[in-house]
Amino acid sequence: MINKWAFRNEEWFIKSVDEIKKILSNSDLTYEQAKCVLRETEHQLTTRQEKMKVKD
């Protein structure tokens, strides 16, 4: 279970943030393009989360 108050200090979070920063900073994306990539990724994660919910 994720501790919603302390997850930013957990190893999985720190590694994920570092990886995302590395990918975005080492590319030729503009700020707007990077924002678009992050929005699309968020949308995909939200969609996946919705599909995983138990239907009543």
Secondary structure, DSSP 4 states (H G I P E B T S, - for coil): ---TTTGGGSHHHHHHHHHHHHHHHTS---HHHHHHHHHHHHHHHHHHHHHHSPP-
